[in-house]
Amino acid sequence: QFLRCDVIVDAIHSLNLVTTTRELFIEEAPEAFEVRAYDEQGNEFTTLAGVEFEWTIGNGERHSLQGDLDVSNSILRFMTFQESPYETPSTVAMLDGTGRQGSIILLEGVKTGTARVSARLPNPEYKHVALVEVELIVVANLIILPTDVTMMAHDSLKYKIMQVHQGRLEEIKLPSNQYYLVAEVPDTVEIDNEHGYAYALQEGNSKVLLHDKNVNEEYGIVLPTATVHVNAVEYITITVLPNRNRGLILGRTHEIVVELFDAKDHKFHIGEGVEVTVAIDHKFFETKIVSQNGTYILGIPIACGTTTVEAKLHGVINKHGKRVALPTPLIARADLVIHTPIVVSPQILAVPWEPQSKARFDIALKATGGDGTYVWSSHQPSIATVTQNGVVRILNQGVTDVVVSMARNHFNKDKARVYVMQPSRLEVVQYNMDAAVGEPIHLHVALYGKTQDDGREMPFTDCRDTSFDIFFSDSSFLRNSSEPVLPVGIACATLTIIGTEVGSSQVTVAYGKYLTDNVTVWTYEPLVAVHPTTAETLLAVGSSRKLIFKGGPQPFAQRPQGLEKETSVSDRDVVRIAEVDNTSGFSDVNVFEVLCTAIGDVIFTFKVTNEPILKNS
């Protein structure tokens, strides 16, 4: 089997310049231009790899409006492939790296204007081959803002000329040495290029044309235009921002905007010369900012209730400062209703999820503010649903937002974030270490879970219905669930135990098999007055007697210095109290001697406490 390939080597007879466009934009991505070569029979050469060409940029003006030929070099510039983001073609790679030019080059627009780009073969043997050239136009990617506008007669508008530069909008300041605006119908619209203003002289329509002094208009370049409609105002309206709702929220910033419309509901551009007054009750609304023409008010509602706002369009002040009044002022009124903001509590609800039982339990959220009529919704009903009474039912593990809004104004709203997580850690965060026999000892338990998105650990806010197991090292301690106590701090549940005898016990609180925490608790005999047994005594002035107390907390073996005794007397002018040595042989007996120094009634208080060994938060 044979393969055949015919290779024909011939002299170049003619050239042609190929491009996808003859219009370049300033400082945008460069355009590629390619020379193709042909033999005497018109056959195109397959490759021009390694063939050097001489490219030049010349003046593109047809009538030599600008005598300086060097101006063309400031309109276009050559760019090597190494400078560009493009991959270098293999046919010109060797030449491009040494600063020479091949059959393909890149051109970038520098400023607006026209130029001619030509290519020729520099070798003497090809001096008979005519050069090829193409005329290029460089324009800026421009936008006139606003592009379409409706105005009152005698009002003014400031135009902006924007250039799209590398995906960003950049403003070209007016006046400009290069650009200027012209009204197509000067009897309707007058242009002031010194300041960039357009003045509406009378009713009608006109286009506003953008011209570039660097581009000859006979080239047919389409530059951007804008349209101006000068119409009569048919009616005015009052709009409340940011939500376009006349229900306002106390203490929140709101904007009151007066808008003008013609008979076909086209909204007007409102210039500085338009005269509008707005009447608003300052007992309800505190004004912060008012625009020069009166159509924009920024303020804050300061009182709840209903108030009426009235806007009145009087006329317009023309460019000469003369007031042009409407035959009849246009009036609009709006009733604004102000309510307090809705607040939901708690803002964060974190509850445990037990995948084994998949227990569904309900938690009530509370909303305040607004008018008292609410609409409740859940962003993820598969995780948690909510009734119209604010009761959240947990259905699955995950995160969702429960939103409550006012029925008459759904922009007055608040939300609670609901986290449903599997428990990851258990901790007894606060407890009373000792108590009298038969008195409750409260263990405040915190249960933690980890969020699915970032693995952050957070305490559950409600786990009262979660099953906890309690284990005691001493059987004289029992669990007591008869008196529910609200958790404190970050705890989500409170467990109560009671000691039936004097002693101590290690208490283990467990959730499931792996989440546990341990604490040690003590019980003691109640602190009572044993002499006198009635806890009352009568003394003559100058006489004394002993007061004996028994029971109360005892010092911990790990920290005996933590036991604190405190006495107080309601009137120190009547008695003097002194503690005397205990000779009874019982450590839980405390003896005081009281001396009566004056006539009167006195209350003596004796308090014994233990400072916790470990202070949990």
C-alpha positions as CSV (number, residue, x, y, z in Angstrom):
1,Q,0.0,0.0,0.0
2,F,1.3,3.4,-1.0
3,L,0.4,7.0,0.0
4,R,1.0,9.8,-2.5
5,C,1.5,13.5,-1.8
6,D,2.1,16.1,-4.5
7,V,4.2,19.1,-3.3
8,I,4.2,22.1,-5.6
9,V,6.7,24.9,-5.0
10,D,5.9,28.2,-6.8
11,A,6.4,31.9,-6.7
12,I,3.9,34.3,-5.0
13,H,2.0,36.3,-7.6
14,S,-0.6,38.1,-5.5
15,L,-1.7,38.8,-1.9
16,N,-5.0,39.2,-0.1
17,L,-5.7,40.4,3.4
18,V,-8.4,38.5,5.4
19,T,-10.1,39.9,8.6
20,T,-13.3,39.2,10.4
21,T,-14.0,42.9,11.1
22,R,-13.0,46.4,10.0
23,E,-14.2,48.0,13.2
24,L,-12.1,47.9,16.4
25,F,-13.0,49.0,19.9
26,I,-10.6,51.0,22.0
27,E,-8.5,48.9,24.4
28,E,-10.6,45.8,23.9
29,A,-9.2,42.4,22.9
30,P,-6.9,42.7,19.8
31,E,-8.0,41.5,16.4
32,A,-6.1,39.1,14.1
33,F,-5.3,40.0,10.5
34,E,-4.0,37.4,8.0
35,V,-2.3,37.7,4.6
36,R,-3.0,34.9,2.1
37,A,-0.8,34.3,-1.0
38,Y,-1.7,33.0,-4.5
39,D,0.2,31.8,-7.5
40,E,-0.3,33.0,-11.0
41,Q,-3.2,30.6,-11.6
42,G,-5.0,31.8,-8.4
43,N,-4.2,28.8,-6.3
44,E,-3.8,29.6,-2.6
45,F,-0.6,28.6,-0.9
46,T,-1.1,26.0,1.8
47,T,1.3,27.6,4.2
48,L,3.3,30.8,4.6
49,A,5.3,29.5,7.6
50,G,8.5,31.4,8.0
51,V,7.7,33.9,5.3
52,E,8.4,37.5,6.6
53,F,6.0,40.3,5.8
54,E,6.3,44.0,6.3
55,W,3.2,45.5,7.9
56,T,2.6,49.3,8.2
57,I,-0.1,51.6,9.6
58,G,-1.0,54.6,7.5
59,N,-3.3,57.5,7.5
60,G,-6.9,56.5,6.9
61,E,-8.5,59.8,6.2
62,R,-9.9,59.9,2.7
63,H,-9.5,63.7,2.3
64,S,-6.4,64.1,4.5
65,L,-8.3,66.1,7.1
66,Q,-5.3,65.7,9.3
67,G,-2.0,66.4,7.7
68,D,0.1,64.6,10.2
69,L,0.5,61.1,9.0
70,D,1.9,60.0,12.3
71,V,-1.6,60.4,13.8
72,S,-2.3,56.9,12.5
73,N,0.2,55.4,14.8
74,S,-1.7,56.7,17.8
75,I,-5.0,55.1,16.5
76,L,-3.7,51.6,16.1
77,R,-0.8,49.6,17.4
78,F,0.7,46.2,16.6
79,M,0.8,43.6,19.4
80,T,2.9,40.5,19.4
81,F,1.3,37.2,20.3
82,Q,3.6,37.0,23.3
83,E,2.0,40.1,24.7
84,S,-1.5,38.9,24.0
85,P,-3.7,36.2,25.7
86,Y,-3.8,34.3,22.4
87,E,-1.7,31.2,21.5
88,T,1.0,32.0,19.0
89,P,0.3,30.3,15.6
90,S,3.0,27.8,14.5
91,T,3.4,29.6,11.2
92,V,4.7,32.8,12.8
93,A,6.2,31.5,16.1
94,M,9.8,31.8,14.9
95,L,9.3,35.4,13.6
96,D,7.2,36.6,16.5
97,G,9.9,35.7,19.0
98,T,12.5,37.8,17.2
99,G,10.4,41.0,16.7
100,R,9.7,40.3,13.0
101,Q,6.2,39.9,11.4
102,G,4.7,37.0,9.6
103,S,1.5,36.4,7.7
104,I,-0.7,36.8,10.8
105,I,-0.5,39.9,13.1
106,L,-2.5,41.4,15.9
107,L,-3.9,44.9,16.0
108,E,-5.2,46.9,19.0
109,G,-7.3,50.1,18.9
110,V,-5.7,52.9,20.9
111,K,-8.0,55.9,20.2
112,T,-10.9,56.6,17.9
113,G,-10.2,57.4,14.3
114,T,-9.4,55.7,10.9
115,A,-6.2,54.2,9.7
116,R,-5.0,52.0,6.8
117,V,-3.1,48.8,7.5
118,S,-1.0,47.4,4.6
119,A,1.2,44.3,4.2
120,R,3.9,43.6,1.6
121,L,6.7,41.2,0.9
122,P,10.1,42.9,1.8
123,N,12.3,40.6,-0.3
124,P,13.6,42.2,-3.6
125,E,12.5,39.2,-5.7
126,Y,8.9,40.0,-4.8
127,K,9.0,43.7,-5.5
128,H,6.6,43.1,-8.4
129,V,3.9,41.8,-6.0
130,A,1.5,44.5,-5.1
131,L,0.9,45.3,-1.4
132,V,-2.5,44.7,0.1
133,E,-4.2,47.1,2.5
134,V,-7.4,47.5,4.5
135,E,-9.1,50.5,6.0
136,L,-9.9,50.2,9.7
137,I,-12.0,52.3,12.0
138,V,-11.4,52.5,15.7
139,V,-14.4,53.5,17.8
140,A,-15.2,53.5,21.5
141,N,-17.9,51.3,23.0
142,L,-20.1,54.1,24.3
143,I,-23.5,54.4,26.0
144,I,-25.6,57.5,26.6
145,L,-27.4,57.5,30.0
146,P,-30.3,57.7,30.2
147,T,-31.1,56.2,26.9
148,D,-34.8,56.9,26.9
149,V,-36.5,59.5,29.1
150,T,-39.8,61.3,29.5
151,M,-39.6,64.9,30.8
152,M,-41.8,67.9,31.7
153,A,-41.5,70.9,29.4
154,H,-38.9,73.4,30.9
155,D,-37.3,70.7,33.0
156,S,-33.6,69.7,32.7
157,L,-31.7,66.5,32.5
158,K,-28.0,65.8,32.9
159,Y,-26.6,63.2,30.5
160,K,-23.7,60.9,31.1
161,I,-21.4,59.4,28.4
162,M,-20.2,56.0,29.5
163,Q,-17.4,53.9,27.9
164,V,-17.4,50.2,28.3
165,H,-13.8,49.4,29.1
166,Q,-12.7,45.8,29.8
167,G,-16.2,45.0,31.1
168,R,-16.5,48.1,33.3
169,L,-18.4,51.3,32.8
170,E,-16.2,54.4,32.9
171,E,-17.7,57.9,32.6
172,I,-16.4,60.4,30.1
173,K,-16.6,63.8,31.6
174,L,-18.3,66.7,29.8
175,P,-17.2,69.0,28.3
176,S,-15.0,66.8,26.2
177,N,-12.4,67.6,23.6
178,Q,-13.6,64.6,21.6
179,Y,-17.3,64.0,22.1
180,Y,-20.3,66.2,22.0
181,L,-24.1,65.8,21.9
182,V,-26.6,67.2,19.4
183,A,-30.4,67.3,19.6
184,E,-32.1,66.1,16.4
185,V,-35.0,68.5,17.0
186,P,-33.5,71.6,18.6
187,D,-36.9,73.3,19.0
188,T,-37.9,70.5,21.4
189,V,-34.6,69.8,23.2
190,E,-31.6,72.1,23.7
191,I,-28.2,70.7,24.6
192,D,-25.6,72.4,26.8
193,N,-22.4,70.5,26.1
194,E,-20.4,72.6,28.5
195,H,-22.2,71.0,31.4
196,G,-23.9,67.9,29.8
197,Y,-27.4,69.2,30.3
198,A,-30.5,68.8,28.1
199,Y,-33.3,71.3,28.4
200,A,-36.9,70.4,27.4
201,L,-38.2,73.5,25.6
202,Q,-41.6,72.3,24.5
203,E,-43.7,69.2,24.2
204,G,-42.6,66.7,21.5
205,N,-39.9,64.1,20.8
206,S,-36.3,64.3,19.8
207,K,-33.3,62.1,19.5
208,V,-30.0,63.1,21.1
209,L,-27.0,62.1,19.0
210,L,-23.4,61.5,20.1
211,H,-20.6,62.7,17.8
212,D,-16.9,61.9,17.8
213,K,-14.6,64.6,16.4
214,N,-12.0,62.0,15.6
215,V,-14.2,59.9,13.3
216,N,-15.4,61.2,9.9
217,E,-19.1,60.8,9.7
218,E,-19.0,59.8,6.0
219,Y,-17.6,56.4,7.1
220,G,-21.1,55.5,8.4
221,I,-20.1,54.6,11.9
222,V,-23.2,54.2,14.1
223,L,-22.7,56.0,17.4
224,P,-25.2,55.7,20.3
225,T,-28.3,57.8,20.6
226,A,-30.8,58.7,23.2
227,T,-34.5,59.6,23.0
228,V,-36.3,62.4,24.8
229,H,-40.1,62.6,25.1
230,V,-41.4,65.9,26.4
231,N,-45.0,65.3,27.6
232,A,-47.6,66.7,29.9
233,V,-48.0,65.3,33.4
234,E,-51.3,63.5,33.7
235,Y,-51.1,62.3,37.4
236,I,-48.7,61.9,40.3
237,T,-48.3,59.1,42.9
238,I,-46.7,58.5,46.3
239,T,-44.5,55.5,46.7
240,V,-43.0,54.2,49.9
241,L,-39.6,52.4,49.6
242,P,-37.9,50.1,50.1
243,N,-40.9,47.7,49.7
244,R,-43.4,49.8,47.8
245,N,-45.8,49.1,50.6
246,R,-47.7,51.8,52.6
247,G,-47.3,49.8,55.8
248,L,-44.3,51.3,57.6
249,I,-42.3,49.8,60.4
250,L,-41.6,51.8,63.5
251,G,-37.9,52.8,63.8
252,R,-36.9,51.6,60.4
253,T,-35.7,53.9,57.6
254,H,-38.2,54.5,54.8
255,E,-38.2,56.6,51.6
256,I,-41.2,58.5,50.4
257,V,-41.0,59.2,46.7
258,V,-43.3,61.3,44.5
259,E,-43.5,60.0,40.9
260,L,-45.0,61.7,37.8
261,F,-46.7,59.9,34.9
262,D,-48.1,60.9,31.5
263,A,-51.4,59.7,30.0
264,K,-49.8,56.5,28.8
265,D,-48.3,55.7,32.2
266,H,-44.7,56.6,31.3
267,K,-42.8,57.6,34.3
268,F,-41.1,61.0,34.2
269,H,-37.5,61.9,34.9
270,I,-37.7,64.6,37.5
271,G,-35.0,67.3,37.4
272,E,-33.9,69.8,40.0
273,G,-36.3,72.5,38.7
274,V,-39.5,70.5,39.4
275,E,-41.5,72.0,42.3
276,V,-43.2,69.4,44.6
277,T,-44.3,69.9,48.2
278,V,-45.1,67.0,50.5
279,A,-47.1,67.5,53.7
280,I,-46.5,64.9,56.4
281,D,-47.4,64.8,60.1
282,H,-44.1,65.1,62.0
283,K,-45.7,63.5,65.1
284,F,-45.6,60.2,63.1
285,F,-42.6,60.6,60.8
286,E,-39.2,62.2,61.5
287,T,-37.7,63.6,58.2
288,K,-34.0,63.2,57.7
289,I,-33.3,64.2,54.1
290,V,-35.5,66.1,51.5
291,S,-34.4,66.5,47.9
292,Q,-34.2,69.9,46.3
293,N,-37.3,69.3,44.2
294,G,-39.2,67.9,47.1
295,T,-39.9,64.5,45.4
296,Y,-37.7,62.4,47.7
297,I,-37.9,62.2,51.5
298,L,-35.9,60.0,53.7
299,G,-37.1,59.5,57.3
300,I,-38.0,57.2,60.2
301,P,-41.5,56.5,61.6
302,I,-41.5,57.6,65.3
303,A,-45.0,56.7,66.4
304,C,-47.6,54.0,65.6
305,G,-50.8,54.8,64.0
306,T,-52.3,56.0,60.7
307,T,-51.2,59.3,59.0
308,T,-52.0,60.8,55.6
309,V,-49.3,62.1,53.3
310,E,-50.2,64.7,50.6
311,A,-48.0,65.6,47.6
312,K,-48.6,68.5,45.3
313,L,-47.0,69.3,41.9
314,H,-46.9,73.1,41.4
315,G,-44.8,73.5,38.3
316,V,-41.2,73.8,37.2
317,I,-38.4,76.4,37.2
318,N,-36.9,76.7,33.7
319,K,-33.2,77.2,32.8
320,H,-33.5,81.0,33.2
321,G,-34.8,80.7,36.8
322,K,-38.3,81.6,35.9
323,R,-41.2,79.7,37.6
324,V,-43.6,78.0,35.1
325,A,-46.7,77.0,37.1
326,L,-49.2,74.4,36.1
327,P,-52.7,75.7,35.4
328,T,-54.0,73.5,38.2
329,P,-51.6,71.8,40.7
330,L,-51.7,68.0,40.7
331,I,-52.3,66.3,44.1
332,A,-51.9,62.8,45.4
333,R,-52.6,61.4,48.9
334,A,-51.6,58.2,50.7
335,D,-52.6,56.8,54.1
336,L,-49.5,55.3,55.8
337,V,-50.0,52.7,58.6
338,I,-47.2,52.4,61.1
339,H,-46.7,49.3,63.3
340,T,-44.0,48.1,65.6
341,P,-41.5,45.6,64.1
342,I,-42.4,41.9,64.4
343,V,-40.0,40.0,66.7
344,V,-40.0,36.2,67.1
345,S,-38.5,34.5,70.1
346,P,-36.4,32.5,70.4
347,Q,-34.4,33.6,67.4
348,I,-32.4,30.4,67.4
349,L,-34.0,27.0,68.1
350,A,-31.7,24.0,68.4
351,V,-33.3,20.7,69.2
352,P,-32.0,17.1,69.3
353,W,-32.8,14.5,66.6
354,E,-33.0,10.9,67.6
355,P,-32.7,8.7,64.5
356,Q,-33.8,5.6,66.3
357,S,-37.1,6.9,67.6
358,K,-37.6,9.7,65.1
359,A,-39.8,11.3,67.7
360,R,-41.8,14.3,66.4
361,F,-42.3,16.9,69.0
362,D,-43.7,20.4,69.1
363,I,-42.2,23.6,70.2
364,A,-44.0,26.9,70.4
365,L,-42.5,30.1,69.1
366,K,-43.8,33.5,70.2
367,A,-44.2,36.6,68.0
368,T,-44.8,40.2,69.1
369,G,-45.3,43.4,67.2
370,G,-47.3,44.4,64.1
371,D,-51.0,44.3,64.4
372,G,-51.2,40.9,66.1
373,T,-52.3,38.9,63.0
374,Y,-49.5,36.8,61.7
375,V,-48.7,34.4,58.9
376,W,-46.2,31.6,59.7
377,S,-44.2,29.6,57.2
378,S,-41.2,27.2,57.0
379,H,-38.6,27.3,54.3
380,Q,-38.0,23.6,54.6
381,P,-41.3,21.9,55.5
382,S,-39.6,18.5,55.3
383,I,-37.5,19.4,58.3
384,A,-40.0,21.4,60.4
385,T,-43.5,22.6,59.8
386,V,-45.2,25.4,61.6
387,T,-48.9,26.0,62.4
388,Q,-50.5,29.4,62.2
389,N,-50.3,29.6,65.9
390,G,-46.5,29.5,65.8
391,V,-46.1,25.8,66.9
392,V,-43.1,24.2,65.3
393,R,-43.2,20.5,64.7
394,I,-39.8,18.8,64.2
395,L,-39.9,16.2,61.4
396,N,-36.3,15.5,60.3
397,Q,-32.7,16.4,60.7
398,G,-31.4,19.6,59.1
399,V,-31.7,23.4,59.2
400,T,-34.6,25.6,58.2
401,D,-35.9,29.1,58.8
402,V,-39.4,29.7,60.3
403,V,-40.7,33.1,59.1
404,V,-43.5,35.1,60.7
405,S,-44.9,38.1,58.9
406,M,-47.8,40.5,59.4
407,A,-50.8,39.4,57.5
408,R,-51.4,42.9,56.1
409,N,-47.7,43.7,55.4
410,H,-45.5,40.7,54.7
411,F,-42.5,42.9,54.7
412,N,-42.8,43.4,58.4
413,K,-41.4,40.0,59.4
414,D,-38.8,38.2,61.5
415,K,-37.4,34.6,61.4
416,A,-36.2,32.0,63.7
417,R,-33.5,29.6,62.6
418,V,-34.2,26.0,63.5
419,Y,-31.3,23.5,63.9
420,V,-32.3,19.8,64.2
421,M,-29.1,17.8,65.0
422,Q,-28.0,14.6,66.6
423,P,-26.5,15.0,70.1
424,S,-22.7,15.0,70.2
425,R,-21.8,16.0,73.8
426,L,-23.4,16.2,77.2
427,E,-22.4,18.4,80.1
428,V,-23.8,19.3,83.6
429,V,-23.2,23.0,83.5
430,Q,-24.6,24.1,86.8
431,Y,-25.9,22.4,90.0
432,N,-26.3,22.9,93.7
433,M,-23.7,20.5,95.3
434,D,-25.4,19.9,98.6
435,A,-28.9,20.2,100.1
436,A,-30.7,19.2,103.2
437,V,-32.2,15.7,103.4
438,G,-35.4,15.6,101.5
439,E,-34.7,18.9,99.6
440,P,-34.2,18.9,95.8
441,I,-30.9,19.1,94.1
442,H,-31.2,20.5,90.6
443,L,-28.8,19.4,87.8
444,H,-28.9,21.7,84.8
445,V,-27.9,19.7,81.8
446,A,-26.5,21.1,78.5
447,L,-26.7,18.9,75.4
448,Y,-24.7,19.8,72.2
449,G,-25.0,19.0,68.5
450,K,-22.9,19.8,65.4
451,T,-24.2,21.7,62.5
452,Q,-24.1,20.0,59.1
453,D,-22.7,22.9,57.1
454,D,-19.5,23.7,59.1
455,G,-19.4,21.2,61.9
456,R,-19.7,23.9,64.5
457,E,-20.8,22.7,68.0
458,M,-23.8,24.5,69.5
459,P,-25.9,23.8,72.6
460,F,-29.5,22.8,72.2
461,T,-32.1,25.3,73.3
462,D,-34.8,22.8,74.2
463,C,-34.4,19.2,75.2
464,R,-37.0,18.9,77.9
465,D,-38.6,16.0,76.2
466,T,-35.3,14.1,75.7
467,S,-34.8,11.0,77.8
468,F,-31.9,11.1,80.2
469,D,-30.7,8.3,82.4
470,I,-29.4,9.0,86.0
471,F,-27.2,6.5,87.9
472,F,-26.2,6.9,91.6
473,S,-23.4,5.4,93.5
474,D,-25.5,5.6,96.7
475,S,-28.9,4.1,96.8
476,S,-30.2,6.7,99.3
477,F,-30.4,9.2,96.4
478,L,-33.4,9.1,94.1
479,R,-34.6,10.9,90.9
480,N,-37.6,13.3,91.5
481,S,-39.6,14.5,88.5
482,S,-42.5,16.0,90.5
483,E,-41.3,19.6,90.3
484,P,-40.2,20.8,86.9
485,V,-37.6,23.6,87.0
486,L,-36.6,25.9,84.1
487,P,-33.0,25.4,82.8
488,V,-30.5,28.2,83.4
489,G,-27.7,29.5,81.1
490,I,-27.0,27.2,78.1
491,A,-28.7,24.2,79.8
492,C,-31.7,22.8,77.9
493,A,-33.0,20.5,80.6
494,T,-33.1,20.3,84.4
495,L,-33.0,17.0,86.4
496,T,-34.0,16.9,90.0
497,I,-32.7,14.4,92.6
498,I,-33.4,14.0,96.4
499,G,-31.3,12.4,99.1
500,T,-33.2,10.5,101.8
501,E,-30.2,10.1,104.2
502,V,-27.2,12.2,105.1
503,G,-24.3,11.3,102.8
504,S,-22.8,11.8,99.4
505,S,-23.1,10.1,96.0
506,Q,-21.6,10.3,92.6
507,V,-24.3,11.1,90.0
508,T,-23.9,10.0,86.3
509,V,-26.2,11.7,83.7
510,A,-26.3,9.8,80.5
511,Y,-27.8,10.2,77.0
512,G,-27.7,7.0,75.1
513,K,-24.6,4.8,75.5
514,Y,-21.8,7.2,74.9
515,L,-22.7,10.7,76.2
516,T,-22.2,11.1,79.9
517,D,-21.1,13.5,82.6
518,N,-20.5,13.0,86.4
519,V,-20.9,15.2,89.4
520,T,-20.8,14.6,93.2
521,V,-23.6,15.7,95.6
522,W,-24.0,15.7,99.4
523,T,-26.9,15.8,101.8
524,Y,-27.0,17.1,105.3
525,E,-29.3,17.4,108.3
526,P,-31.5,20.5,108.0
527,L,-30.2,23.5,110.0
528,V,-32.5,24.1,113.0
529,A,-32.5,25.9,116.2
530,V,-32.3,23.4,119.1
531,H,-32.1,25.9,122.0
532,P,-34.5,27.5,122.4
533,T,-36.6,25.0,120.4
534,T,-39.2,27.7,119.7
535,A,-36.6,29.8,118.0
536,E,-37.7,32.7,120.2
537,T,-36.4,34.1,123.4
538,L,-37.1,37.0,125.8
539,L,-34.3,38.8,127.6
540,A,-34.0,41.6,130.1
541,V,-31.6,44.4,129.5
542,G,-28.2,43.3,130.6
543,S,-29.0,39.6,130.6
544,S,-27.7,36.9,128.1
545,R,-28.3,33.4,127.0
546,K,-26.9,30.8,124.6
547,L,-28.4,30.1,121.2
548,I,-27.7,26.6,119.8
549,F,-28.1,25.5,116.1
550,K,-27.7,22.0,114.8
551,G,-27.3,20.6,111.2
552,G,-26.5,22.4,108.0
553,P,-23.8,21.9,105.4
554,Q,-20.6,20.2,106.5
555,P,-17.1,21.0,105.1
556,F,-16.0,19.0,102.0
557,A,-13.1,16.7,102.6
558,Q,-11.5,17.9,99.3
559,R,-11.8,21.5,100.4
560,P,-12.7,22.1,104.1
561,Q,-11.9,25.8,103.8
562,G,-14.9,26.2,101.4
563,L,-17.4,26.1,104.3
564,E,-18.7,29.6,105.1
565,K,-20.7,30.8,108.1
566,E,-22.5,34.1,108.1
567,T,-24.5,35.8,110.9
568,S,-26.6,38.9,110.8
569,V,-28.6,41.0,113.3
570,S,-31.4,43.2,112.3
571,D,-30.6,45.8,115.0
572,R,-27.1,45.9,116.5
573,D,-28.1,48.6,119.0
574,V,-30.3,46.1,120.8
575,V,-28.1,43.0,121.2
576,R,-24.5,41.8,120.8
577,I,-23.8,38.3,119.4
578,A,-20.6,36.3,119.9
579,E,-19.9,32.7,118.8
580,V,-18.6,30.5,121.7
581,D,-16.7,27.2,121.5
582,N,-18.6,24.0,120.8
583,T,-18.1,21.6,123.7
584,S,-20.8,19.2,122.6
585,G,-18.5,17.0,120.6
586,F,-20.8,17.2,117.5
587,S,-19.3,19.0,114.4
588,D,-22.7,20.2,113.2
589,V,-23.5,22.1,116.4
590,N,-22.9,25.9,116.5
591,V,-23.3,27.9,119.8
592,F,-23.8,31.7,120.1
593,E,-24.2,33.9,123.1
594,V,-26.5,36.8,122.9
595,L,-26.4,39.8,125.3
596,C,-29.3,42.2,125.5
597,T,-28.1,45.9,125.6
598,A,-31.4,47.8,124.9
599,I,-35.1,47.3,124.7
600,G,-36.4,46.2,121.3
601,D,-37.1,43.4,118.8
602,V,-34.2,41.7,117.0
603,I,-34.0,39.0,114.3
604,F,-30.8,36.9,114.4
605,T,-30.0,35.0,111.2
606,F,-27.4,32.2,110.9
607,K,-26.4,31.0,107.4
608,V,-24.1,28.1,106.5
609,T,-23.0,27.5,102.9
610,N,-20.4,25.5,100.9
611,E,-18.4,27.1,98.1
612,P,-18.5,24.8,95.1
613,I,-15.4,22.8,94.4
614,L,-15.8,23.3,90.7
615,K,-17.5,26.4,89.5
616,N,-19.4,25.6,86.3
617,S,-20.8,28.3,84.1
